[in-house]
Amino acid sequence: MEDPRLRKLAKLLVNYSTAIKPGDNVLIENVNPEPDFLKLLIEEVHAAGAKAFLSLRDRYLERTLFADAPEEQFALQAEFECARMEKMNVYIGFTSMRNSFAWKDLPSDQIELYNNYIWKKVHIERRVPHTRWVVLRYPSPAMAQNAGMSEDSFEKFYFDVCTMDYQKMSRAMDPLKELLERSDHVKILGPGTNLEFSIKGMPAIKCDGTMNIPDGEVYTAPVRESVNGMLSYNTPSEKDGFKFEQIVFTFKNGKIIDARANDSARINKILDIDSGARYLGEFSFGLNPYITSPMLETLFDEKIAGSLHITPGNSYDDCDNGNHSALHWDIVLMQDETSGGGEVWIDDVLVRKNGLFVLPELAGLNPDALKG
């Protein structure tokens, strides 16, 4: 029997998130295939008058594929994937997580080749700026386990999060977008954190269900060389199959001059991938009222209500601060009272304290208002 929640999600992705039109070419890419949901997506794409194309991948098999692959293989794969992406108007990508650490023992040099060729050339340089795209995660037992929830409870949580009223959220985001676009100086305070930077002249982008599902953030980017101070993240972050914890960055004139974590050598190798990896490409407020704690899944964690994510690496084309890199690593700082609290000041005005907006014009973004 068809799950009506999945049909609702498929309709949201096709008709709202990517606004598919008759004649569009739509690439649906699924890591660890989920046939039932794929069937619904294809039906909704066809109902919209568009053409659907499938790309099915498997992280377990890709680990074997990439473990001993020469550089020429990565280059060739990037070439033919770029050629396919050039023909697409829309991209819908989703993963059904089986194991967050499937690539944990993949040699770091091979991961670097993957990031520099396939991720950078196909996704950062081609897919992101040239298609209407949305990415998401499909509910799985592994995700429920990471969230510390039963499978039934996680599914309810998942559909509450992913199919919320994004149009209401979008309207509530407008005052924050306007504030950021007329502002200059940002100061972030919290345990182990005292960070300052400028956002003068940078646009602010609403993420309201049109690029990620779940969604719920407003982002901008620091002026590249303006970042100074210390930043201590308080959530774990999975990157290239490794769980990083206790991440601390020290910045001077925009650059991360010191990076520490539970594996400092590993994190510094990531940050040395290219000249842009030690500079920031994004600063964002997490706003989804249904996401309240980390679950080691970036698409969810970066939307935690009351959080920030401050991102080393590539900036987006729609908010380009001049920093370009094969890296774009969204790492989350929670500022709710339970997590240690914190403050965000903009142009010497307190904007958010302990995860809640204190300016009246931004009160509509607090969790109770978005849920109500």
C-alpha positions as CSV (number, residue, x, y, z in Angstrom):
1,M,0.0,0.0,0.0
2,E,1.3,3.4,-0.9
3,D,2.4,5.6,2.0
4,P,0.6,9.0,1.6
5,R,3.5,10.7,3.4
6,L,5.9,9.7,0.6
7,R,3.5,10.9,-2.0
8,K,3.2,14.2,-0.3
9,L,7.0,14.4,-0.1
10,A,7.4,13.6,-3.8
11,K,4.9,16.2,-4.8
12,L,6.7,18.8,-2.6
13,L,10.0,18.1,-4.3
14,V,8.6,18.2,-7.8
15,N,6.0,21.0,-7.6
16,Y,7.6,23.3,-4.9
17,S,11.3,22.6,-4.3
18,T,12.3,22.4,-8.0
19,A,9.2,23.8,-9.7
20,I,9.5,21.3,-12.5
21,K,8.0,22.5,-15.8
22,P,6.8,20.7,-19.0
23,G,9.8,19.7,-21.1
24,D,12.4,19.8,-18.2
25,N,15.1,17.1,-18.1
26,V,15.2,15.8,-14.5
27,L,18.0,13.7,-13.1
28,I,17.0,11.7,-10.1
29,E,20.1,10.4,-8.3
30,N,19.7,7.9,-5.5
31,V,22.5,6.6,-3.3
32,N,21.5,3.2,-1.9
33,P,18.3,2.8,-4.0
34,E,14.8,3.0,-2.6
35,P,12.5,1.7,-5.4
36,D,9.2,2.7,-3.8
37,F,10.1,6.4,-3.5
38,L,11.8,6.4,-6.8
39,K,8.6,5.2,-8.4
40,L,6.6,8.0,-6.9
41,L,9.2,10.6,-7.9
42,I,9.2,9.4,-11.5
43,E,5.4,9.5,-11.6
44,E,5.3,13.0,-10.3
45,V,8.0,14.2,-12.8
46,H,6.0,12.7,-15.6
47,A,2.8,14.2,-14.3
48,A,4.5,17.6,-14.5
49,G,5.2,17.0,-18.2
50,A,8.9,16.5,-17.7
51,K,11.4,13.7,-18.6
52,A,12.9,11.7,-15.8
53,F,16.4,10.1,-15.8
54,L,17.8,7.8,-13.1
55,S,21.3,7.5,-11.6
56,L,21.5,4.7,-9.0
57,R,24.6,4.5,-6.8
58,D,25.8,2.3,-3.9
59,R,28.3,3.6,-1.2
60,Y,29.5,0.1,-0.5
61,L,30.3,-0.6,-4.1
62,E,31.8,2.8,-4.6
63,R,34.2,2.2,-1.7
64,T,35.6,-0.7,-3.7
65,L,35.4,1.3,-7.0
66,F,37.4,4.2,-5.7
67,A,39.9,2.4,-3.3
68,D,42.5,1.7,-6.0
69,A,41.3,3.8,-8.9
70,P,43.9,5.9,-10.7
71,E,43.5,9.6,-11.1
72,E,42.6,9.1,-14.8
73,Q,39.5,7.2,-13.7
74,F,38.2,10.0,-11.5
75,A,38.9,12.5,-14.3
76,L,37.0,10.4,-16.8
77,Q,34.1,9.8,-14.5
78,A,33.9,13.5,-13.8
79,E,33.9,14.2,-17.6
80,F,31.0,11.9,-18.4
81,E,29.0,13.0,-15.4
82,C,29.5,16.6,-16.3
83,A,28.3,15.9,-19.9
84,R,25.1,14.3,-18.5
85,M,24.6,17.2,-16.0
86,E,24.9,19.7,-18.9
87,K,21.7,18.2,-20.4
88,M,19.7,18.5,-17.2
89,N,17.4,21.3,-16.0
90,V,16.7,19.8,-12.6
91,Y,18.5,17.6,-10.2
92,I,16.9,15.7,-7.3
93,G,19.4,13.8,-5.2
94,F,18.8,11.7,-2.1
95,T,20.6,9.1,0.0
96,S,19.2,6.3,2.1
97,M,21.8,6.0,4.8
98,R,23.1,2.5,5.7
99,N,26.4,3.4,7.4
100,S,27.6,6.9,8.0
101,F,31.2,5.6,8.0
102,A,31.1,3.5,4.9
103,W,34.2,5.3,3.6
104,K,36.0,5.6,6.9
105,D,39.0,3.4,5.8
106,L,39.1,4.7,2.2
107,P,42.6,6.1,1.7
108,S,42.6,9.9,2.2
109,D,44.4,10.4,-1.2
110,Q,41.5,8.7,-2.9
111,I,38.9,10.8,-1.1
112,E,40.9,13.9,-2.2
113,L,40.7,12.7,-5.8
114,Y,37.0,12.2,-5.5
115,N,36.5,15.6,-4.0
116,N,38.7,17.4,-6.5
117,Y,37.2,15.7,-9.6
118,I,33.7,14.4,-9.1
119,W,32.4,16.6,-6.2
120,K,34.0,19.8,-7.4
121,K,33.6,19.5,-11.1
122,V,30.2,17.8,-11.3
123,H,28.4,19.3,-8.3
124,I,30.1,22.5,-7.2
125,E,30.9,23.8,-10.7
126,R,28.1,22.3,-12.8
127,R,25.1,21.1,-10.9
128,V,24.8,23.9,-8.2
129,P,25.0,27.0,-10.5
130,H,23.3,25.5,-13.6
131,T,20.3,23.4,-12.5
132,R,17.3,23.8,-10.2
133,W,18.3,21.3,-7.5
134,V,17.2,19.8,-4.2
135,V,18.9,17.2,-2.1
136,L,17.5,15.2,0.8
137,R,17.9,12.1,2.9
138,Y,15.5,9.2,2.9
139,P,14.5,7.8,6.4
140,S,16.4,4.6,7.3
141,P,17.2,2.5,10.4
142,A,20.7,3.9,10.3
143,M,19.4,7.5,10.5
144,A,17.1,6.5,13.4
145,Q,20.0,5.0,15.2
146,N,22.2,8.1,14.8
147,A,19.3,10.2,16.1
148,G,18.8,7.8,19.1
149,M,15.2,7.1,18.2
150,S,13.0,4.1,17.3
151,E,12.3,3.7,13.6
152,D,8.6,4.5,14.1
153,S,9.4,7.7,16.1
154,F,12.0,8.7,13.6
155,E,9.7,8.4,10.7
156,K,7.1,10.6,12.3
157,F,9.8,13.1,13.1
158,Y,11.2,12.9,9.6
159,F,7.9,13.7,7.9
160,D,7.1,16.5,10.3
161,V,10.4,18.1,9.5
162,C,10.5,17.5,5.8
163,T,6.9,18.5,4.9
164,M,6.4,21.5,7.2
165,D,4.9,24.7,5.9
166,Y,7.8,26.1,4.0
167,Q,5.9,29.0,2.6
168,K,5.1,30.3,6.1
169,M,8.8,29.9,7.0
170,S,9.8,31.8,3.9
171,R,7.7,34.8,4.8
172,A,9.1,34.8,8.3
173,M,12.6,34.8,6.9
174,D,12.2,38.1,5.1
175,P,13.1,40.4,8.0
176,L,16.3,38.5,8.7
177,K,17.3,38.6,5.1
178,E,16.7,42.4,5.1
179,L,18.7,42.8,8.3
180,L,21.7,40.9,7.1
181,E,21.8,42.7,3.7
182,R,22.0,46.2,5.4
183,S,24.5,45.1,8.0
184,D,28.3,45.0,8.4
185,H,29.8,43.7,11.6
186,V,28.9,40.3,13.1
187,K,30.1,39.1,16.5
188,I,29.5,35.6,17.8
189,L,30.1,34.8,21.5
190,G,29.8,31.5,23.4
191,P,31.8,29.0,25.4
192,G,35.3,29.0,23.7
193,T,34.0,31.3,20.9
194,N,34.7,34.9,20.3
195,L,34.5,35.5,16.5
196,E,34.1,38.7,14.5
197,F,33.7,39.3,10.8
198,S,32.1,41.6,8.2
199,I,29.2,40.8,5.9
200,K,29.1,44.2,4.3
201,G,27.8,44.1,0.8
202,M,27.0,40.4,0.8
203,P,23.5,39.1,-0.2
204,A,21.5,36.9,2.2
205,I,19.8,33.8,0.8
206,K,16.6,32.2,2.1
207,C,16.6,28.4,2.2
208,D,12.9,27.7,2.4
209,G,12.5,24.2,0.9
210,T,13.8,25.0,-2.6
211,M,17.3,23.5,-2.3
212,N,17.4,21.1,0.7
213,I,14.8,19.0,2.3
214,P,14.6,19.4,5.2
215,D,15.3,23.1,5.0
216,G,15.3,26.1,7.2
217,E,18.2,28.5,7.1
218,V,19.2,32.0,6.0
219,Y,22.8,32.3,4.9
220,T,25.3,34.9,3.8
221,A,29.1,34.9,3.6
222,P,31.8,36.7,5.5
223,V,34.0,39.2,3.7
224,R,36.8,36.8,3.0
225,E,39.7,38.4,4.9
226,S,37.6,39.9,7.7
227,V,37.3,36.9,10.0
228,N,39.3,37.0,13.3
229,G,39.0,35.2,16.6
230,M,38.3,31.7,17.9
231,L,35.4,29.4,17.1
232,S,34.7,26.2,19.1
233,Y,32.0,24.0,17.6
234,N,29.9,21.9,19.9
235,T,28.4,19.3,17.6
236,P,30.1,16.2,16.0
237,S,30.5,16.3,12.2
238,E,31.0,13.4,9.8
239,K,33.4,14.1,7.0
240,D,34.8,11.6,4.6
241,G,33.8,8.7,6.8
242,F,35.3,10.1,10.1
243,K,33.4,11.5,13.1
244,F,35.1,14.8,14.0
245,E,34.5,16.2,17.5
246,Q,35.7,19.1,19.6
247,I,36.6,21.2,16.5
248,V,38.3,24.5,17.3
249,F,39.5,27.0,14.6
250,T,41.5,30.1,15.2
251,F,41.3,32.8,12.5
252,K,43.5,35.6,11.5
253,N,42.6,37.9,8.6
254,G,40.1,35.3,7.3
255,K,42.4,32.3,7.4
256,I,42.3,29.3,9.7
257,I,45.8,29.5,11.2
258,D,45.2,26.8,13.8
259,A,42.8,23.8,13.6
260,R,42.3,21.3,16.4
261,A,39.9,18.3,16.8
262,N,39.9,14.7,18.0
263,D,42.2,14.0,15.1
264,S,44.0,17.2,14.4
265,A,46.3,15.7,11.7
266,R,43.3,14.5,9.8
267,I,41.4,17.8,10.0
268,N,44.4,19.8,8.9
269,K,44.9,17.5,5.9
270,I,41.3,18.3,4.8
271,L,41.9,22.0,5.3
272,D,45.1,21.8,3.1
273,I,43.2,20.4,0.1
274,D,43.6,23.7,-1.7
275,S,44.2,27.4,-1.1
276,G,40.5,28.2,-0.3
277,A,39.8,25.5,2.3
278,R,41.1,27.5,5.2
279,Y,38.8,30.5,4.5
280,L,35.1,30.7,5.1
281,G,32.5,30.4,2.4
282,E,29.2,30.6,4.4
283,F,27.7,31.9,7.6
284,S,24.1,30.7,8.3
285,F,21.3,30.7,10.9
286,G,19.6,27.3,11.5
287,L,15.8,27.8,11.8
288,N,13.8,24.5,11.4
289,P,11.6,24.3,14.6
290,Y,11.3,20.5,14.4
291,I,15.1,19.9,14.5
292,T,16.4,20.4,18.0
293,S,19.5,18.1,18.4
294,P,22.3,16.8,16.2
295,M,22.1,13.4,14.5
296,L,25.3,13.3,12.6
297,E,23.6,14.1,9.3
298,T,24.5,17.5,7.9
299,L,21.3,18.1,6.0
300,F,19.4,17.9,9.3
301,D,22.0,19.3,11.7
302,E,22.7,22.5,9.8
303,K,19.0,23.4,10.2
304,I,18.8,22.9,14.0
305,A,16.7,25.7,15.5
306,G,18.9,28.1,17.5
307,S,22.1,27.0,15.7
308,L,24.6,28.5,13.4
309,H,26.8,26.9,10.8
310,I,30.1,28.5,9.8
311,T,31.6,26.8,6.8
312,P,35.2,26.5,5.7
313,G,35.6,26.3,1.9
314,N,33.7,27.2,-1.2
315,S,31.2,30.0,-1.3
316,Y,28.0,29.7,-3.4
317,D,27.6,31.6,-6.6
318,D,24.5,33.4,-5.3
319,C,26.6,34.7,-2.3
320,D,30.1,34.7,-3.7
321,N,32.7,36.2,-1.4
322,G,35.5,35.2,-3.8
323,N,36.5,32.1,-1.9
324,H,36.6,28.9,-4.1
325,S,37.5,25.4,-3.0
326,A,36.8,21.7,-3.5
327,L,35.7,21.8,0.2
328,H,32.4,23.1,1.5
329,W,32.0,21.8,5.1
330,D,29.0,22.8,7.1
331,I,29.9,22.5,10.8
332,V,27.3,23.4,13.4
333,L,27.5,25.5,16.5
334,M,24.4,25.1,18.7
335,Q,23.6,28.2,20.9
336,D,20.5,27.0,22.8
337,E,20.8,27.2,26.6
338,T,21.1,23.5,27.0
339,S,24.1,23.4,24.7
340,G,25.9,26.2,26.6
341,G,24.2,29.2,25.1
342,G,25.7,32.0,23.1
343,E,25.0,35.4,21.5
344,V,24.9,36.9,18.0
345,W,25.5,40.6,17.7
346,I,25.1,42.5,14.5
347,D,26.3,46.1,14.2
348,D,26.6,46.1,18.1
349,V,22.9,45.1,18.5
350,L,22.0,41.8,20.2
351,V,20.1,39.8,17.7
352,R,19.9,36.3,19.2
353,K,20.6,35.0,22.7
354,N,20.7,31.4,23.7
355,G,19.2,30.4,20.4
356,L,16.2,32.7,20.4
357,F,15.8,35.9,18.4
358,V,15.3,38.9,20.7
359,L,14.5,41.5,18.0
360,P,10.7,41.9,17.7
361,E,10.8,41.8,13.9
362,L,12.6,38.4,14.0
363,A,10.3,36.8,16.6
364,G,8.4,35.0,13.9
365,L,11.5,32.8,13.3
366,N,11.5,31.4,16.9
367,P,10.3,27.7,17.1
368,D,7.0,28.4,18.8
369,A,6.0,30.9,16.2
370,L,7.0,28.7,13.2
371,K,5.1,25.7,14.7
372,G,2.0,27.7,15.6
